[in-house]
Amino acid sequence: MTVPLQIGVPGAPELLIIFLIAVILLGVPLLVLLGVASGLSLLGADEEEIEELQRRVAELEAQIAEKNAQRYEDDERD
């Protein structure tokens, strides 16, 4: 006799682990901006505000990529 798998709503420990993984992968500033952008879109913010936040997120992603490239170059020199 087989028992079907039941997928429930994730509880607090699971959500905490997901949040910590997101912080490790994306970084705190990026998550804050994404949270603010999604909150503004839910509240019906102006298109200009959302576009400004999207530009800022893109800038932060570029800075993160630049820092990672610099770190990689530094590791190769050592």
mmCIF file of the N, C-alpha and C atoms, coordinates in Angstrom:
data_MODEL
# 
_entry.id   MODEL 
# 
loop_
_atom_site.group_PDB 
_atom_site.id 
_atom_site.type_symbol 
_atom_site.label_atom_id 
_atom_site.label_alt_id 
_atom_site.label_comp_id 
_atom_site.label_asym_id 
_atom_site.label_entity_id 
_atom_site.label_seq_id 
_atom_site.pdbx_PDB_ins_code 
_atom_site.Cartn_x 
_atom_site.Cartn_y 
_atom_site.Cartn_z 
_atom_site.occupancy 
_atom_site.B_iso_or_equiv 
_atom_site.pdbx_formal_charge 
_atom_site.auth_seq_id 
_atom_site.auth_comp_id 
_atom_site.auth_asym_id 
_atom_site.auth_atom_id 
_atom_site.pdbx_PDB_model_num 
ATOM 1   N N  . MET A 1 1  ? 0.849  -1.174 0.000   1.00 0.00 ? 1  MET A N  1 
ATOM 2   C CA . MET A 1 1  ? 0.000  0.000  0.000   1.00 0.00 ? 1  MET A CA 1 
ATOM 3   C C  . MET A 1 1  ? 0.894  1.237  0.000   1.00 0.00 ? 1  MET A C  1 
ATOM 4   N N  . THR A 1 2  ? 0.652  2.147  -0.908  1.00 0.00 ? 2  THR A N  1 
ATOM 5   C CA . THR A 1 2  ? 1.450  3.363  -0.995  1.00 0.00 ? 2  THR A CA 1 
ATOM 6   C C  . THR A 1 2  ? 0.666  4.534  -0.430  1.00 0.00 ? 2  THR A C  1 
ATOM 7   N N  . VAL A 1 3  ? 1.414  5.442  0.167   1.00 0.00 ? 3  VAL A N  1 
ATOM 8   C CA . VAL A 1 3  ? 0.811  6.640  0.745   1.00 0.00 ? 3  VAL A CA 1 
ATOM 9   C C  . VAL A 1 3  ? 1.193  7.816  -0.148  1.00 0.00 ? 3  VAL A C  1 
ATOM 10  N N  . PRO A 1 4  ? 0.221  8.587  -0.614  1.00 0.00 ? 4  PRO A N  1 
ATOM 11  C CA . PRO A 1 4  ? 0.560  9.727  -1.466  1.00 0.00 ? 4  PRO A CA 1 
ATOM 12  C C  . PRO A 1 4  ? 1.322  10.799 -0.676  1.00 0.00 ? 4  PRO A C  1 
ATOM 13  N N  . LEU A 1 5  ? 2.246  11.443 -1.380  1.00 0.00 ? 5  LEU A N  1 
ATOM 14  C CA . LEU A 1 5  ? 2.995  12.525 -0.748  1.00 0.00 ? 5  LEU A CA 1 
ATOM 15  C C  . LEU A 1 5  ? 2.105  13.750 -0.593  1.00 0.00 ? 5  LEU A C  1 
ATOM 16  N N  . GLN A 1 6  ? 2.197  14.366 0.550   1.00 0.00 ? 6  GLN A N  1 
ATOM 17  C CA . GLN A 1 6  ? 1.430  15.577 0.789   1.00 0.00 ? 6  GLN A CA 1 
ATOM 18  C C  . GLN A 1 6  ? 2.406  16.718 1.020   1.00 0.00 ? 6  GLN A C  1 
ATOM 19  N N  . ILE A 1 7  ? 2.238  17.748 0.246   1.00 0.00 ? 7  ILE A N  1 
ATOM 20  C CA . ILE A 1 7  ? 3.115  18.904 0.370   1.00 0.00 ? 7  ILE A CA 1 
ATOM 21  C C  . ILE A 1 7  ? 2.343  19.993 1.087   1.00 0.00 ? 7  ILE A C  1 
ATOM 22  N N  . GLY A 1 8  ? 2.856  20.397 2.231   1.00 0.00 ? 8  GLY A N  1 
ATOM 23  C CA . GLY A 1 8  ? 2.183  21.413 3.020   1.00 0.00 ? 8  GLY A CA 1 
ATOM 24  C C  . GLY A 1 8  ? 2.818  22.779 2.837   1.00 0.00 ? 8  GLY A C  1 
ATOM 25  N N  . VAL A 1 9  ? 2.291  23.718 3.546   1.00 0.00 ? 9  VAL A N  1 
ATOM 26  C CA . VAL A 1 9  ? 2.821  25.071 3.536   1.00 0.00 ? 9  VAL A CA 1 
ATOM 27  C C  . VAL A 1 9  ? 4.090  25.090 4.386   1.00 0.00 ? 9  VAL A C  1 
ATOM 28  N N  . PRO A 1 10 ? 5.178  25.700 3.883   1.00 0.00 ? 10 PRO A N  1 
ATOM 29  C CA . PRO A 1 10 ? 6.410  25.720 4.684   1.00 0.00 ? 10 PRO A CA 1 
ATOM 30  C C  . PRO A 1 10 ? 6.213  26.503 5.977   1.00 0.00 ? 10 PRO A C  1 
ATOM 31  N N  . GLY A 1 11 ? 6.765  25.958 7.039   1.00 0.00 ? 11 GLY A N  1 
ATOM 32  C CA . GLY A 1 11 ? 6.664  26.602 8.337   1.00 0.00 ? 11 GLY A CA 1 
ATOM 33  C C  . GLY A 1 11 ? 7.791  27.589 8.555   1.00 0.00 ? 11 GLY A C  1 
ATOM 34  N N  . ALA A 1 12 ? 7.887  28.091 9.777   1.00 0.00 ? 12 ALA A N  1 
ATOM 35  C CA . ALA A 1 12 ? 8.886  29.103 10.105  1.00 0.00 ? 12 ALA A CA 1 
ATOM 36  C C  . ALA A 1 12 ? 10.324 28.609 9.906   1.00 0.00 ? 12 ALA A C  1 
ATOM 37  N N  . PRO A 1 13 ? 10.672 27.399 10.339  1.00 0.00 ? 13 PRO A N  1 
ATOM 38  C CA . PRO A 1 13 ? 12.067 26.961 10.132  1.00 0.00 ? 13 PRO A CA 1 
ATOM 39  C C  . PRO A 1 13 ? 12.439 26.859 8.652   1.00 0.00 ? 13 PRO A C  1 
ATOM 40  N N  . GLU A 1 14 ? 11.516 26.359 7.847   1.00 0.00 ? 14 GLU A N  1 
ATOM 41  C CA . GLU A 1 14 ? 11.799 26.238 6.420   1.00 0.00 ? 14 GLU A CA 1 
ATOM 42  C C  . GLU A 1 14 ? 11.958 27.612 5.771   1.00 0.00 ? 14 GLU A C  1 
ATOM 43  N N  . LEU A 1 15 ? 11.071 28.545 6.136   1.00 0.00 ? 15 LEU A N  1 
ATOM 44  C CA . LEU A 1 15 ? 11.161 29.894 5.571   1.00 0.00 ? 15 LEU A CA 1 
ATOM 45  C C  . LEU A 1 15 ? 12.447 30.588 6.004   1.00 0.00 ? 15 LEU A C  1 
ATOM 46  N N  . LEU A 1 16 ? 12.872 30.352 7.236   1.00 0.00 ? 16 LEU A N  1 
ATOM 47  C CA . LEU A 1 16 ? 14.125 30.931 7.716   1.00 0.00 ? 16 LEU A CA 1 
ATOM 48  C C  . LEU A 1 16 ? 15.309 30.396 6.922   1.00 0.00 ? 16 LEU A C  1 
ATOM 49  N N  . ILE A 1 17 ? 15.321 29.117 6.649   1.00 0.00 ? 17 ILE A N  1 
ATOM 50  C CA . ILE A 1 17 ? 16.408 28.522 5.863   1.00 0.00 ? 17 ILE A CA 1 
ATOM 51  C C  . ILE A 1 17 ? 16.401 29.088 4.448   1.00 0.00 ? 17 ILE A C  1 
ATOM 52  N N  . ILE A 1 18 ? 15.238 29.207 3.844   1.00 0.00 ? 18 ILE A N  1 
ATOM 53  C CA . ILE A 1 18 ? 15.142 29.786 2.495   1.00 0.00 ? 18 ILE A CA 1 
ATOM 54  C C  . ILE A 1 18 ? 15.652 31.221 2.500   1.00 0.00 ? 18 ILE A C  1 
ATOM 55  N N  . PHE A 1 19 ? 15.283 31.996 3.510   1.00 0.00 ? 19 PHE A N  1 
ATOM 56  C CA . PHE A 1 19 ? 15.733 33.386 3.605   1.00 0.00 ? 19 PHE A CA 1 
ATOM 57  C C  . PHE A 1 19 ? 17.245 33.457 3.765   1.00 0.00 ? 19 PHE A C  1 
ATOM 58  N N  . LEU A 1 20 ? 17.822 32.604 4.616   1.00 0.00 ? 20 LEU A N  1 
ATOM 59  C CA . LEU A 1 20 ? 19.274 32.617 4.812   1.00 0.00 ? 20 LEU A CA 1 
ATOM 60  C C  . LEU A 1 20 ? 20.021 32.240 3.540   1.00 0.00 ? 20 LEU A C  1 
ATOM 61  N N  . ILE A 1 21 ? 19.505 31.287 2.792   1.00 0.00 ? 21 ILE A N  1 
ATOM 62  C CA . ILE A 1 21 ? 20.136 30.918 1.523   1.00 0.00 ? 21 ILE A CA 1 
ATOM 63  C C  . ILE A 1 21 ? 20.065 32.087 0.549   1.00 0.00 ? 21 ILE A C  1 
ATOM 64  N N  . ALA A 1 22 ? 18.931 32.779 0.514   1.00 0.00 ? 22 ALA A N  1 
ATOM 65  C CA . ALA A 1 22 ? 18.799 33.942 -0.372  1.00 0.00 ? 22 ALA A CA 1 
ATOM 66  C C  . ALA A 1 22 ? 19.779 35.040 0.024   1.00 0.00 ? 22 ALA A C  1 
ATOM 67  N N  . VAL A 1 23 ? 19.977 35.252 1.323   1.00 0.00 ? 23 VAL A N  1 
ATOM 68  C CA . VAL A 1 23 ? 20.928 36.264 1.787   1.00 0.00 ? 23 VAL A CA 1 
ATOM 69  C C  . VAL A 1 23 ? 22.338 35.888 1.356   1.00 0.00 ? 23 VAL A C  1 
ATOM 70  N N  . ILE A 1 24 ? 22.682 34.616 1.487   1.00 0.00 ? 24 ILE A N  1 
ATOM 71  C CA . ILE A 1 24 ? 24.019 34.165 1.105   1.00 0.00 ? 24 ILE A CA 1 
ATOM 72  C C  . ILE A 1 24 ? 24.235 34.335 -0.392  1.00 0.00 ? 24 ILE A C  1 
ATOM 73  N N  . LEU A 1 25 ? 23.246 33.989 -1.190  1.00 0.00 ? 25 LEU A N  1 
ATOM 74  C CA . LEU A 1 25 ? 23.405 34.047 -2.643  1.00 0.00 ? 25 LEU A CA 1 
ATOM 75  C C  . LEU A 1 25 ? 23.294 35.459 -3.208  1.00 0.00 ? 25 LEU A C  1 
ATOM 76  N N  . LEU A 1 26 ? 22.390 36.254 -2.688  1.00 0.00 ? 26 LEU A N  1 
ATOM 77  C CA . LEU A 1 26 ? 22.115 37.561 -3.281  1.00 0.00 ? 26 LEU A CA 1 
ATOM 78  C C  . LEU A 1 26 ? 22.702 38.721 -2.496  1.00 0.00 ? 26 LEU A C  1 
ATOM 79  N N  . GLY A 1 27 ? 22.847 38.578 -1.220  1.00 0.00 ? 27 GLY A N  1 
ATOM 80  C CA . GLY A 1 27 ? 23.325 39.686 -0.399  1.00 0.00 ? 27 GLY A CA 1 
ATOM 81  C C  . GLY A 1 27 ? 22.169 40.473 0.177   1.00 0.00 ? 27 GLY A C  1 
ATOM 82  N N  . VAL A 1 28 ? 22.423 41.108 1.299   1.00 0.00 ? 28 VAL A N  1 
ATOM 83  C CA . VAL A 1 28 ? 21.373 41.828 2.020   1.00 0.00 ? 28 VAL A CA 1 
ATOM 84  C C  . VAL A 1 28 ? 20.851 43.045 1.240   1.00 0.00 ? 28 VAL A C  1 
ATOM 85  N N  . PRO A 1 29 ? 21.726 43.905 0.686   1.00 0.00 ? 29 PRO A N  1 
ATOM 86  C CA . PRO A 1 29 ? 21.192 45.097 0.002   1.00 0.00 ? 29 PRO A CA 1 
ATOM 87  C C  . PRO A 1 29 ? 20.277 44.756 -1.164  1.00 0.00 ? 29 PRO A C  1 
ATOM 88  N N  . LEU A 1 30 ? 20.633 43.729 -1.914  1.00 0.00 ? 30 LEU A N  1 
ATOM 89  C CA . LEU A 1 30 ? 19.809 43.354 -3.054  1.00 0.00 ? 30 LEU A CA 1 
ATOM 90  C C  . LEU A 1 30 ? 18.455 42.826 -2.600  1.00 0.00 ? 30 LEU A C  1 
ATOM 91  N N  . LEU A 1 31 ? 18.450 42.037 -1.536  1.00 0.00 ? 31 LEU A N  1 
ATOM 92  C CA . LEU A 1 31 ? 17.181 41.525 -1.026  1.00 0.00 ? 31 LEU A CA 1 
ATOM 93  C C  . LEU A 1 31 ? 16.300 42.648 -0.497  1.00 0.00 ? 31 LEU A C  1 
ATOM 94  N N  . VAL A 1 32 ? 16.899 43.637 0.135   1.00 0.00 ? 32 VAL A N  1 
ATOM 95  C CA . VAL A 1 32 ? 16.119 44.766 0.642   1.00 0.00 ? 32 VAL A CA 1 
ATOM 96  C C  . VAL A 1 32 ? 15.471 45.519 -0.517  1.00 0.00 ? 32 VAL A C  1 
ATOM 97  N N  . LEU A 1 33 ? 16.241 45.769 -1.556  1.00 0.00 ? 33 LEU A N  1 
ATOM 98  C CA . LEU A 1 33 ? 15.684 46.483 -2.715  1.00 0.00 ? 33 LEU A CA 1 
ATOM 99  C C  . LEU A 1 33 ? 14.597 45.662 -3.402  1.00 0.00 ? 33 LEU A C  1 
ATOM 100 N N  . LEU A 1 34 ? 14.815 44.362 -3.519  1.00 0.00 ? 34 LEU A N  1 
ATOM 101 C CA . LEU A 1 34 ? 13.785 43.520 -4.135  1.00 0.00 ? 34 LEU A CA 1 
ATOM 102 C C  . LEU A 1 34 ? 12.519 43.503 -3.287  1.00 0.00 ? 34 LEU A C  1 
ATOM 103 N N  . GLY A 1 35 ? 12.678 43.476 -1.970  1.00 0.00 ? 35 GLY A N  1 
ATOM 104 C CA . GLY A 1 35 ? 11.521 43.509 -1.084  1.00 0.00 ? 35 GLY A CA 1 
ATOM 105 C C  . GLY A 1 35 ? 10.760 44.812 -1.187  1.00 0.00 ? 35 GLY A C  1 
ATOM 106 N N  . VAL A 1 36 ? 11.486 45.907 -1.243  1.00 0.00 ? 36 VAL A N  1 
ATOM 107 C CA . VAL A 1 36 ? 10.841 47.219 -1.372  1.00 0.00 ? 36 VAL A CA 1 
ATOM 108 C C  . VAL A 1 36 ? 10.136 47.319 -2.715  1.00 0.00 ? 36 VAL A C  1 
ATOM 109 N N  . ALA A 1 37 ? 10.782 46.846 -3.770  1.00 0.00 ? 37 ALA A N  1 
ATOM 110 C CA . ALA A 1 37 ? 10.177 46.922 -5.105  1.00 0.00 ? 37 ALA A CA 1 
ATOM 111 C C  . ALA A 1 37 ? 8.909  46.079 -5.172  1.00 0.00 ? 37 ALA A C  1 
ATOM 112 N N  . SER A 1 38 ? 8.945  44.881 -4.608  1.00 0.00 ? 38 SER A N  1 
ATOM 113 C CA . SER A 1 38 ? 7.743  44.050 -4.649  1.00 0.00 ? 38 SER A CA 1 
ATOM 114 C C  . SER A 1 38 ? 6.643  44.644 -3.766  1.00 0.00 ? 38 SER A C  1 
ATOM 115 N N  . GLY A 1 39 ? 7.019  45.238 -2.637  1.00 0.00 ? 39 GLY A N  1 
ATOM 116 C CA . GLY A 1 39 ? 6.031  45.886 -1.785  1.00 0.00 ? 39 GLY A CA 1 
ATOM 117 C C  . GLY A 1 39 ? 5.386  47.075 -2.469  1.00 0.00 ? 39 GLY A C  1 
ATOM 118 N N  . LEU A 1 40 ? 6.189  47.864 -3.173  1.00 0.00 ? 40 LEU A N  1 
ATOM 119 C CA . LEU A 1 40 ? 5.625  49.010 -3.888  1.00 0.00 ? 40 LEU A CA 1 
ATOM 120 C C  . LEU A 1 40 ? 4.698  48.563 -5.018  1.00 0.00 ? 40 LEU A C  1 
ATOM 121 N N  . SER A 1 41 ? 5.074  47.488 -5.689  1.00 0.00 ? 41 SER A N  1 
ATOM 122 C CA . SER A 1 41 ? 4.211  47.030 -6.777  1.00 0.00 ? 41 SER A CA 1 
ATOM 123 C C  . SER A 1 41 ? 2.888  46.497 -6.230  1.00 0.00 ? 41 SER A C  1 
ATOM 124 N N  . LEU A 1 42 ? 2.936  45.871 -5.057  1.00 0.00 ? 42 LEU A N  1 
ATOM 125 C CA . LEU A 1 42 ? 1.691  45.397 -4.451  1.00 0.00 ? 42 LEU A CA 1 
ATOM 126 C C  . LEU A 1 42 ? 0.811  46.558 -4.008  1.00 0.00 ? 42 LEU A C  1 
ATOM 127 N N  . LEU A 1 43 ? 1.431  47.659 -3.591  1.00 0.00 ? 43 LEU A N  1 
ATOM 128 C CA . LEU A 1 43 ? 0.669  48.817 -3.139  1.00 0.00 ? 43 LEU A CA 1 
ATOM 129 C C  . LEU A 1 43 ? 0.239  49.721 -4.280  1.00 0.00 ? 43 LEU A C  1 
ATOM 130 N N  . GLY A 1 44 ? 0.686  49.409 -5.481  1.00 0.00 ? 44 GLY A N  1 
ATOM 131 C CA . GLY A 1 44 ? 0.291  50.197 -6.640  1.00 0.00 ? 44 GLY A CA 1 
ATOM 132 C C  . GLY A 1 44 ? 1.103  51.467 -6.790  1.00 0.00 ? 44 GLY A C  1 
ATOM 133 N N  . ALA A 1 45 ? 2.405  51.371 -6.643  1.00 0.00 ? 45 ALA A N  1 
ATOM 134 C CA . ALA A 1 45 ? 3.282  52.532 -6.776  1.00 0.00 ? 45 ALA A CA 1 
ATOM 135 C C  . ALA A 1 45 ? 3.358  52.968 -8.233  1.00 0.00 ? 45 ALA A C  1 
ATOM 136 N N  . ASP A 1 46 ? 3.865  54.163 -8.416  1.00 0.00 ? 46 ASP A N  1 
ATOM 137 C CA . ASP A 1 46 ? 4.012  54.708 -9.757  1.00 0.00 ? 46 ASP A CA 1 
ATOM 138 C C  . ASP A 1 46 ? 5.028  53.899 -10.542 1.00 0.00 ? 46 ASP A C  1 
ATOM 139 N N  . GLU A 1 47 ? 4.881  53.920 -11.854 1.00 0.00 ? 47 GLU A N  1 
ATOM 140 C CA . GLU A 1 47 ? 5.812  53.220 -12.737 1.00 0.00 ? 47 GLU A CA 1 
ATOM 141 C C  . GLU A 1 47 ? 7.221  53.791 -12.618 1.00 0.00 ? 47 GLU A C  1 
ATOM 142 N N  . GLU A 1 48 ? 7.323  55.099 -12.419 1.00 0.00 ? 48 GLU A N  1 
ATOM 143 C CA . GLU A 1 48 ? 8.643  55.733 -12.322 1.00 0.00 ? 48 GLU A CA 1 
ATOM 144 C C  . GLU A 1 48 ? 9.401  55.224 -11.095 1.00 0.00 ? 48 GLU A C  1 
ATOM 145 N N  . GLU A 1 49 ? 8.712  55.083 -9.969  1.00 0.00 ? 49 GLU A N  1 
ATOM 146 C CA . GLU A 1 49 ? 9.354  54.588 -8.756  1.00 0.00 ? 49 GLU A CA 1 
ATOM 147 C C  . GLU A 1 49 ? 9.850  53.160 -8.949  1.00 0.00 ? 49 GLU A C  1 
ATOM 148 N N  . ILE A 1 50 ? 9.024  52.351 -9.578  1.00 0.00 ? 50 ILE A N  1 
ATOM 149 C CA . ILE A 1 50 ? 9.398  50.956 -9.808  1.00 0.00 ? 50 ILE A CA 1 
ATOM 150 C C  . ILE A 1 50 ? 10.578 50.878 -10.766 1.00 0.00 ? 50 ILE A C  1 
ATOM 151 N N  . GLU A 1 51 ? 10.566 51.683 -11.813 1.00 0.00 ? 51 GLU A N  1 
ATOM 152 C CA . GLU A 1 51 ? 11.680 51.692 -12.765 1.00 0.00 ? 51 GLU A CA 1 
ATOM 153 C C  . GLU A 1 51 ? 12.966 52.156 -12.094 1.00 0.00 ? 51 GLU A C  1 
ATOM 154 N N  . GLU A 1 52 ? 12.877 53.142 -11.210 1.00 0.00 ? 52 GLU A N  1 
ATOM 155 C CA . GLU A 1 52 ? 14.057 53.614 -10.490 1.00 0.00 ? 52 GLU A CA 1 
ATOM 156 C C  . GLU A 1 52 ? 14.635 52.508 -9.614  1.00 0.00 ? 52 GLU A C  1 
ATOM 157 N N  . LEU A 1 53 ? 13.774 51.782 -8.929  1.00 0.00 ? 53 LEU A N  1 
ATOM 158 C CA . LEU A 1 53 ? 14.240 50.672 -8.104  1.00 0.00 ? 53 LEU A CA 1 
ATOM 159 C C  . LEU A 1 53 ? 14.841 49.559 -8.958  1.00 0.00 ? 53 LEU A C  1 
ATOM 160 N N  . GLN A 1 54 ? 14.271 49.305 -10.113 1.00 0.00 ? 54 GLN A N  1 
ATOM 161 C CA . GLN A 1 54 ? 14.829 48.288 -11.004 1.00 0.00 ? 54 GLN A CA 1 
ATOM 162 C C  . GLN A 1 54 ? 16.204 48.700 -11.508 1.00 0.00 ? 54 GLN A C  1 
ATOM 163 N N  . ARG A 1 55 ? 16.380 49.996 -11.800 1.00 0.00 ? 55 ARG A N  1 
ATOM 164 C CA . ARG A 1 55 ? 17.701 50.488 -12.219 1.00 0.00 ? 55 ARG A CA 1 
ATOM 165 C C  . ARG A 1 55 ? 18.704 50.321 -11.088 1.00 0.00 ? 55 ARG A C  1 
ATOM 166 N N  . ARG A 1 56 ? 18.276 50.622 -9.873  1.00 0.00 ? 56 ARG A N  1 
ATOM 167 C CA . ARG A 1 56 ? 19.167 50.489 -8.714  1.00 0.00 ? 56 ARG A CA 1 
ATOM 168 C C  . ARG A 1 56 ? 19.561 49.027 -8.486  1.00 0.00 ? 56 ARG A C  1 
ATOM 169 N N  . VAL A 1 57 ? 18.610 48.122 -8.651  1.00 0.00 ? 57 VAL A N  1 
ATOM 170 C CA . VAL A 1 57 ? 18.911 46.693 -8.523  1.00 0.00 ? 57 VAL A CA 1 
ATOM 171 C C  . VAL A 1 57 ? 19.921 46.273 -9.587  1.00 0.00 ? 57 VAL A C  1 
ATOM 172 N N  . ALA A 1 58 ? 19.743 46.756 -10.807 1.00 0.00 ? 58 ALA A N  1 
ATOM 173 C CA . ALA A 1 58 ? 20.682 46.426 -11.876 1.00 0.00 ? 58 ALA A CA 1 
ATOM 174 C C  . ALA A 1 58 ? 22.080 46.969 -11.555 1.00 0.00 ? 58 ALA A C  1 
ATOM 175 N N  . GLU A 1 59 ? 22.148 48.182 -10.979 1.00 0.00 ? 59 GLU A N  1 
ATOM 176 C CA . GLU A 1 59 ? 23.441 48.748 -10.584 1.00 0.00 ? 59 GLU A CA 1 
ATOM 177 C C  . GLU A 1 59 ? 24.107 47.892 -9.512  1.00 0.00 ? 59 GLU A C  1 
ATOM 178 N N  . LEU A 1 60 ? 23.323 47.462 -8.530  1.00 0.00 ? 60 LEU A N  1 
ATOM 179 C CA . LEU A 1 60 ? 23.875 46.628 -7.464  1.00 0.00 ? 60 LEU A CA 1 
ATOM 180 C C  . LEU A 1 60 ? 24.350 45.280 -8.000  1.00 0.00 ? 60 LEU A C  1 
ATOM 181 N N  . GLU A 1 61 ? 23.602 44.704 -8.928  1.00 0.00 ? 61 GLU A N  1 
ATOM 182 C CA . GLU A 1 61 ? 24.022 43.443 -9.519  1.00 0.00 ? 61 GLU A CA 1 
ATOM 183 C C  . GLU A 1 61 ? 25.336 43.625 -10.276 1.00 0.00 ? 61 GLU A C  1 
ATOM 184 N N  . ALA A 1 62 ? 25.489 44.759 -10.973 1.00 0.00 ? 62 ALA A N  1 
ATOM 185 C CA . ALA A 1 62 ? 26.734 45.025 -11.690 1.00 0.00 ? 62 ALA A CA 1 
ATOM 186 C C  . ALA A 1 62 ? 27.888 45.196 -10.707 1.00 0.00 ? 62 ALA A C  1 
ATOM 187 N N  . GLN A 1 63 ? 27.644 45.879 -9.591  1.00 0.00 ? 63 GLN A N  1 
ATOM 188 C CA . GLN A 1 63 ? 28.691 46.054 -8.583  1.00 0.00 ? 63 GLN A CA 1 
ATOM 189 C C  . GLN A 1 63 ? 29.097 44.718 -7.974  1.00 0.00 ? 63 GLN A C  1 
ATOM 190 N N  . ILE A 1 64 ? 28.128 43.855 -7.728  1.00 0.00 ? 64 ILE A N  1 
ATOM 191 C CA . ILE A 1 64 ? 28.420 42.535 -7.175  1.00 0.00 ? 64 ILE A CA 1 
ATOM 192 C C  . ILE A 1 64 ? 29.254 41.731 -8.162  1.00 0.00 ? 64 ILE A C  1 
ATOM 193 N N  . ALA A 1 65 ? 28.891 41.779 -9.432  1.00 0.00 ? 65 ALA A N  1 
ATOM 194 C CA . ALA A 1 65 ? 29.650 41.053 -10.449 1.00 0.00 ? 65 ALA A CA 1 
ATOM 195 C C  . ALA A 1 65 ? 31.076 41.590 -10.543 1.00 0.00 ? 65 ALA A C  1 
ATOM 196 N N  . GLU A 1 66 ? 31.226 42.912 -10.443 1.00 0.00 ? 66 GLU A N  1 
ATOM 197 C CA . GLU A 1 66 ? 32.556 43.527 -10.495 1.00 0.00 ? 66 GLU A CA 1 
ATOM 198 C C  . GLU A 1 66 ? 33.396 43.088 -9.301  1.00 0.00 ? 66 GLU A C  1 
ATOM 199 N N  . LYS A 1 67 ? 32.800 43.094 -8.115  1.00 0.00 ? 67 LYS A N  1 
ATOM 200 C CA . LYS A 1 67 ? 33.525 42.664 -6.907  1.00 0.00 ? 67 LYS A CA 1 
ATOM 201 C C  . LYS A 1 67 ? 33.926 41.198 -7.011  1.00 0.00 ? 67 LYS A C  1 
ATOM 202 N N  . ASN A 1 68 ? 33.031 40.374 -7.524  1.00 0.00 ? 68 ASN A N  1 
ATOM 203 C CA . ASN A 1 68 ? 33.358 38.959 -7.679  1.00 0.00 ? 68 ASN A CA 1 
ATOM 204 C C  . ASN A 1 68 ? 34.493 38.764 -8.676  1.00 0.00 ? 68 ASN A C  1 
ATOM 205 N N  . ALA A 1 69 ? 34.494 39.537 -9.749  1.00 0.00 ? 69 ALA A N  1 
ATOM 206 C CA . ALA A 1 69 ? 35.574 39.446 -10.737 1.00 0.00 ? 69 ALA A CA 1 
ATOM 207 C C  . ALA A 1 69 ? 36.897 39.885 -10.127 1.00 0.00 ? 69 ALA A C  1 
ATOM 208 N N  . GLN A 1 70 ? 36.870 40.953 -9.330  1.00 0.00 ? 70 GLN A N  1 
ATOM 209 C CA . GLN A 1 70 ? 38.090 41.407 -8.665  1.00 0.00 ? 70 GLN A CA 1 
ATOM 210 C C  . GLN A 1 70 ? 38.593 40.354 -7.685  1.00 0.00 ? 70 GLN A C  1 
ATOM 211 N N  . ARG A 1 71 ? 37.702 39.750 -6.957  1.00 0.00 ? 71 ARG A N  1 
ATOM 212 C CA . ARG A 1 71 ? 38.089 38.721 -5.996  1.00 0.00 ? 71 ARG A CA 1 
ATOM 213 C C  . ARG A 1 71 ? 38.700 37.528 -6.725  1.00 0.00 ? 71 ARG A C  1 
ATOM 214 N N  . TYR A 1 72 ? 38.128 37.172 -7.876  1.00 0.00 ? 72 TYR A N  1 
ATOM 215 C CA . TYR A 1 72 ? 38.640 36.059 -8.658  1.00 0.00 ? 72 TYR A CA 1 
ATOM 216 C C  . TYR A 1 72 ? 40.043 36.372 -9.179  1.00 0.00 ? 72 TYR A C  1 
ATOM 217 N N  . GLU A 1 73 ? 40.256 37.607 -9.640  1.00 0.00 ? 73 GLU A N  1 
ATOM 218 C CA . GLU A 1 73 ? 41.576 38.011 -10.122 1.00 0.00 ? 73 GLU A CA 1 
ATOM 219 C C  . GLU A 1 73 ? 42.588 38.009 -8.992  1.00 0.00 ? 73 GLU A C  1 
ATOM 220 N N  . ASP A 1 74 ? 42.187 38.462 -7.804  1.00 0.00 ? 74 ASP A N  1 
ATOM 221 C CA . ASP A 1 74 ? 43.083 38.462 -6.652  1.00 0.00 ? 74 ASP A CA 1 
ATOM 222 C C  . ASP A 1 74 ? 43.471 37.043 -6.252  1.00 0.00 ? 74 ASP A C  1 
ATOM 223 N N  . ASP A 1 75 ? 42.503 36.126 -6.335  1.00 0.00 ? 75 ASP A N  1 
ATOM 224 C CA . ASP A 1 75 ? 42.784 34.729 -5.996  1.00 0.00 ? 75 ASP A CA 1 
ATOM 225 C C  . ASP A 1 75 ? 43.755 34.098 -6.989  1.00 0.00 ? 75 ASP A C  1 
ATOM 226 N N  . GLU A 1 76 ? 43.644 34.492 -8.264  1.00 0.00 ? 76 GLU A N  1 
ATOM 227 C CA . GLU A 1 76 ? 44.551 33.948 -9.284  1.00 0.00 ? 76 GLU A CA 1 
ATOM 228 C C  . GLU A 1 76 ? 45.981 34.446 -9.084  1.00 0.00 ? 76 GLU A C  1 
ATOM 229 N N  . ARG A 1 77 ? 46.142 35.665 -8.613  1.00 0.00 ? 77 ARG A N  1 
ATOM 230 C CA . ARG A 1 77 ? 47.482 36.215 -8.386  1.00 0.00 ? 77 ARG A CA 1 
ATOM 231 C C  . ARG A 1 77 ? 48.189 35.522 -7.244  1.00 0.00 ? 77 ARG A C  1 
ATOM 232 N N  . ASP A 1 78 ? 47.424 35.120 -6.238  1.00 0.00 ? 78 ASP A N  1 
ATOM 233 C CA . ASP A 1 78 ? 48.031 34.489 -5.061  1.00 0.00 ? 78 ASP A CA 1 
ATOM 234 C C  . ASP A 1 78 ? 48.402 33.084 -5.326  1.00 0.00 ? 78 ASP A C  1 
# 
